[in-house]
Amino acid sequence: MKKSTLILIGVIAVIVIYVIFAYNGLVSKQEQLRSKWSQVETQYQRRSDLIPNLVATVKGYAKHESNTLREVMEARSKATQININPDKLDAESIAQYNKAQGELSQALGRLLMITENYPDLKASEQFTSLQAELSGCENRIAVARDRYNDAAKKYNISRRRFPNNLFASAFGFSEVAYFKADEGSEKAPKVSF
């Protein structure tokens, strides 16, 4: 064999090996991303699972607050109906998911505000425990969303870097979206008593 043929075969082999390693790296980052997304969904589900217990506890004390309790359960139902395919983590899907979860958060906020009118409820050990668990859930959701955003950043960077960007789209590695702050969240909420 000629020396130029051996060099050409060597160059092709290096390129093929690089493509294999780059592809496998993107697959690994994509799976990490899916895992982080799963953790986000798990934390939202945990919060959703606590809501019926919280509503039942409040219902026992606040008989005439049925409208707020119904709104919470409707928001929970709506939020749990939205599922996102981990292979399609685009901005529109995440915004839709985030909107439903935001509506649930607002309904929960209203529920917790009405509890201020019921000192017996606030003193209830069961309610206090559920409220603490709900607060913990909100913290876990924030952490899971941050971890998802970190994984999305690493995946998107790897996907866009040269020479990965030359073949990433051809192999079906599309850009994924981040969780973003809700519209208007940069303004502090007004609290009045």
C-alpha positions, -999 to +999 in steps of 0.1 A: +000+000+000+011+035-007+019+058+021-008+083+011-034+055+013-023+046+048-024+082+058-059+086+044-071+055+061-056+068+094-073+101+091-107+085+083-102+062+113-095+091+136-125+110+123-148+079+128-134+073+163-140+110+172-176+109+158-183+077+179-169+094+211-188+126+204-220+108+197-217+087+229-209+119+248-241+135+235-261+104+244-247+105+279-256+141+284-290+136+269-297+107+294-285+129+322-309+156+310-338+131+309-329+120+344-329+155+357-363+161+340-376+130+357-365+145+391-384+177+383-416+157+375-411+136+406-410+166+429-441+181+413-458+148+417-448+147+454-464+182+458-495+171+439-498+140+462-498+162+493-525+185+481-555+162+488-544+158+524-539+195+528-573+203+513-590+176+535-574+191+566-585+227+557-619+215+547-625+202+582-620+237+596-631+260+569-665+248+557-675+279+538-642+282+519-653+255+494-647+278+463-609+281+472-607+243+479-624+235+446-600+258+428-570+241+444-582+206+433-590+218+398-556+234+394-540+201+407-561+181+383-550+204+354-513+203+364-512+165+366-528+161+332-499+178+314-471+155+306-440+163+286-421+138+264-385+139+276-374+137+240-392+170+233-381+194+260-387+225+239-395+260+252-432+257+244-437+224+262-418+236+293-438+269+293-471+250+291-460+227+320-447+256+340-479+276+335-501+247+348-477+243+378-478+281+384-516+281+385-514+253+411-489+273+431-512+304+430-542+283+441-521+268+470-511+303+480-547+314+482-555+283+503-527+291+527-539+327+529-574+317+540-559+296+568-549+328+585-586+332+594-587+299+613-565+299+644-576+264+653-564+252+619-531+269+622-526+253+655-535+218+642-505+195+642-516+178+610-519+211+592-486+223+604-469+191+593-485+192+559-476+229+555-439+220+564-440+192+539-454+214+512-427+240+519-401+213+516-416+202+483-413+237+470-376+238+479-371+204+463-388+216+431-365+246+430-334+224+434-347+199+408-353+227+383-319+242+389-303+208+384-323+203+352-312+237+339-275+228+347-279+195+327-297+214+299-268+239+298-242+211+296-261+193+269-268+224+248-231+235+250-219+201+240-244+200+212-234+234+198-196+231+201-176+225+170-173+198+156-202+182+174-225+208+159-217+194+124-235+161+131-256+166+162-287+176+143-282+148+118-283+123+147-314+139+162-298+159+191-320+190+192-316+219+215-336+217+248-353+245+267-346+258+302-370+266+330-373+303+331-388+326+357-425+333+354-435+364+336-437+393+360-417+375+388-391+402+387-415+424+406-420+419+443-455+408+452-477+433+471-488+421+504-516+438+523-534+429+555 
